[in-house]
Amino acid sequence: MTQDSKFIVGLDIGYSNVKIACGSAQSFEPSVSVYPAYATAEPETDVALTKKSDDELKVYPYGNEWRVFTNRVGHRELHEKYHTSEMYMALFYGSLIKATNGRSNIIDVLVTGLPVRIANSDDERQQLCKLFTGTHEVAPGKFVTVKEVVVLSQGVGIMNDVLNREGLISDDDIEFSNILVIDPGYFSMDYVTFSRGDRKREFSGSSLNATSVIIDEIIRTLEDEFPEEGTQEAERIETAFRRGDKTFNNGFRNVEIQPLVDKITPRIVGTVVAELLKRTRSIGPVHIIISAGGGARFYDQSIRDAFKNARVIQSPNAVASNAIGYWHYGVEELNNNEQ
């Protein structure tokens, strides 16, 4: 197999979406797909009636049957050890099937990421590399081999995505600017700082004031203001966020989302902005902010207001930006290994 024909996958398994960027090393850009990070180990007959997703797959991590990329949340793992859970492995197996569909069952380089506070641990990164590397029986009789795995910090993928897009950032920007990359996700809001081209680990980190907290506050507000409507379901709000819907149906009525977001986000986002200002103060002024991630829309304006002199760059594909950047990193990793 020639170097150009080798297959690279960038994979971002989030708490709400799974993003896959894949293609051969010779490709100018990867093929990108996004699936709901929903999975259940319950038998189909035990699940509430719902239209089956066209993307749904059955996979068998550790020999147990899971259905992944379903239309409903089902099982949930909202904690910092998500990447060690069986559900995470099920989503990984589903991703391997999607990435290799119609292609070779061999992935030469797979690049993925972990939240900044977890990725700072060499042991955590090495354990995930070991877990993902090798031949996996993703379904009975179906095998996918992953030859090499690289684990990065979330946010580094976004930086690589932007670096590989024409006209967004220059070599001088990289060499002379302080750059703050923000990646608001469902469970955590990760941020990575670069100064004169070098990543500054001590000024990077994660906040748990992320999209899930915004959803929790929306639920609390609705239950306080409309107690007669009973318990609100987080899944309905999350699905609306993921789809970009303006309303969600709570069973009684269609609820407008934006007025609730406008009311709730200033306090939550304000806490994150205060943390960013404190963590970046020692490196001097922030010249450029790069924004991506599924929850970027909740944070962008407040961050613009806090860093008034900074130029803000947004990835054209905010949701999948990390995965796209991981793919570019994998191509570069393959080229470096061949030299």
N, C-alpha and C positions, 0 to 999 in steps of 0.2 A: 504493500500500500504506500502511495506517495504521500508526502507531507501535506500537499494541498487537499487531498481527498480525506484526510483524517477528520473525525467528527467531534465537534465541540458543543458542550451544553452549558449554558448559564442557567442556574436554577435558584429561585427565591421562593422558599416555602414560608409564606406568611401565616398570620393567624386568621386572616379573612380571605386572602387570595393566594393562589399558587401561580407564579409567573415563570414561563419557560422561554428561553431564547436559544435557538440551536441552528447549526449549519456547519458545513465543511469549512476548513481553515482558509480556503480560497475565496469564500463568499465575502462580498463587500459588506453585507449586513445580515444579521440572523433572521430566521423566521420566529415570530413572537406569538405566544398564546397565553391567555389568562383564564384560570379556572377557579371556581369557589373552593376555598380550603375547608370544605365540609366533608365529613366522613362518618360512617356508622358501622358498627360490628353487629347491629341487630339484624335478624333475618327479615327479608322483605315483607313477609306476612305479618310481622309485628310492628311495622312502621305505619304511621298515620297516612291516610290517603293523600297522595300528591302526585302531580305529573312527573314522570321520570325524566331526568335530564338526559339530553342526547350525548352529553360528555361523560356520563356515569360509567365507571368501570368496577369490576371485581378484582381484588388483589389479595394476596395471601402472605402477609408478613408473619414470620415465625409460624407458618402453617395455619394461621387463623384467617377466616374470610372477612374482608372489609369491603364495603362499597364506598368509593371515593368520588369526589366532584359531584356530589348529590345536590338536589335543589334545596334541601333543608339542612340546618346546622347539625342535627343529630348529636354526636359526641363532641365534647369541647375540652380543650386543654389550654386554659388561660393561666399559664405560670411560666417561670423562667426555665424549667426543665422540659419544656415542650419538645425540644429537639432530641430528647431521649425517650419519648413516648412511642407506644406502638402505633398510635394514630399518625404521628409524624412519619414513621416508616411506611405506613400505608400510603400516605400522600407521595412519598418519595417513589414507591413502586409504581403508583399511577403515573407519575411524571416520567419515569423511565419508559413506560409503554407509550405515552403520548409523544415523547421526544423521538423515539425510534420507529414510530409507525410509518411503514413504507420505506424504511431505511435499513441499514445494517443494524444488527443487535449489539454492536460494539461501540461504546463511547470512549474515545481516546483521552479526552480531558473533560472533567465535570467541575465547574466552579460554582460554589454556593457561598452563603454568608450566614453569620449569626449576629444578634444584637451586639452593639459595641461593648457593653459591660461584660458580656460572655466571651466574645471573640478575643478580648484582651488576655484570656487564659490560654496558654499554649496547650495545656492538658485537654481543655474542652475542644479545641480545634483538632487536635490529634485524634481524639476519640471519635469525632464525627468523620474524619478522613478514613479511619479504620472501618467504621460502620458502613460507609458508602462504597468503599473500594472492593472490587472483586466481582464474582458472578452471582447474580440474584435470580432466583426462581420467582418471578413476579406473579405468575399464575401457573396452574398445573401444566407442565411441559413447555412453558415459555420462559426463556432465560435471556437476561441482558447483562453484559459484562461492562464494568466501568474500570478502565485501566489506571487512571490517575485522578485524584481528587484534590482540589485546593479550597480552603475555607478562608474567607476574608471577613472583614467587618462590614456590616451593612453601612451604606453611605459611600464606601470606597467604590462600589459598583456604580453608583450615580456619578461619581467623579469620572470614572472611565467611560461611561456613556457620553457625557458631555465633551470630554476630550476628543472623542472620535466622531463628533458631529461638526460639520463644516461651519465656521463662522461664529461659534458660540463663545469660544475662549481662545486666547492667543498664547504663544510661547512666552511672551513677556508677562502676561497675566500670571502664568504659572511660576515664573522665575522671581517676580518682584512683589506679588500680592499675598496678603493674608486672606485665605478662602475658608468660608464656613459652609459645610454641606449639611443640610437638614433633611431628615427622612422620617416624616411622621407616619407611623403605621397604626395598626389596630391595637396592639398591646403596648408598644413603646414608641417614643419619639427619639430616634437616634440622631446624633450629630457628630461630625468629624471635622477637625480643623487641620488645615494645611498652611504652612508658612514657608514662602520661598521654595515651594516644590516638595517640602518634606512634611509628612504627616506628623502632627503633634498629638501623641497619645494622651499626654497629661491634660490637654485641653479638649478632649473628646469624651463622649459619654452617652448616657441614655436617661430619659425621663419616662416614668410610667403615666404621666398625664397625657395620654394619647386618645385615640378615637373611642376606645372602649369606655373611657371615663366620661367622655362627652355623651355617649349613648346612655350610660347610667344616670347622668344628670337629667337628660331628657325624660327618661322614665320617671325619675323622682318628681320632676316638675309636673308632668301630666297626672301622676297619681295624686299629688297634692291639690292640683287645681280641678281635677275631674274625678273625685273619689268614686262617683257612681259608675264609672267605667271599669272599675276594678284594676287588676294587675295588668300592666303593659308588658309586651314581649319584646325583648332586645333584638331577637332575630329579625323581626319585621323592619325595625329601624336600620339595622345593619345591612339588610338586603337592599333597602332603598338607597343607602349611602353607596353601596357597591355598584348599583346600577345607574346611579346619578339621577334617581327619581326625585321629583319635587314634593311628593307626598308619600305617605304610607297609610295603609288601612289597618286600623287597630281592632277591627271587628264590628265597631259601631259606626265608624265614619272614616273619611280620608282626612288625615292630619297634615297640615302644611309644615314642612321641615324647617325652612329658612328662618321664620320668626323665632323658633325654639333655639336654633343654632346661634342666632344673633344675641339672644338673651343669655345663653349659657357659656359660650366660648370665651368671652373676655377674661373671666376669672381663671379658668383652667389654662388658657394659652398664656395669660399674664405671668403665671408661675413659671412656665417653661422659658419665656423670654427673659425673665429675671435671672434664671439659671444660666442661660446663654451669655448674657451680658457679664455675669460674674466670672464664668469660666474662660471667656476670651479676653478679659481685660488685660492680662499680663502680656499678651502678644502684640498689643497695640491695636490700631483701628482695623476693623474688618473691611476689606476693600470689595470683596465679591461674596455673594451668597448664592449657592446653588441649591435649588429646591426641587424635590420630587417626593414620591411616596403617595400612597392612597389617601392620606389625610392632609396633604399639603394645603388644600383650599381652606382649611380651618385655621392655619397658622400664618399664611403668607402676609396678610395685611398687617398683623400685629408685629411681625418681624421686620417688615419694611418700615414701620413707624419707629421701631426701636433702633434700627441701624439705617438712619436716614441717608447717609452718604454712600452706602454700599450699593453697588450694581447688583441687581437680582437677575439670575439666569434660571430659567425653568426648563427641565427636560421636556421635549415634545411628547414623550410618552411617560408621564409621571408615574403611573402605576407600575409599569414593567421596567423602569429605568435601571434598577439594581441588576435584574437578570440580564439586560442588554449589556451593561457594563461588565458583568461577570464573563459573558461570552467573549467580549473583546479582550479581557484579561487572559482568558484561556487560549485564545489565538496567539497572543504574545508569549505566553508561557510555553506553548508548543514550539514557537519559533526559536525561543532562547534555548530550549532543550536540544534542538536539532543543530545548533551552532557549535 
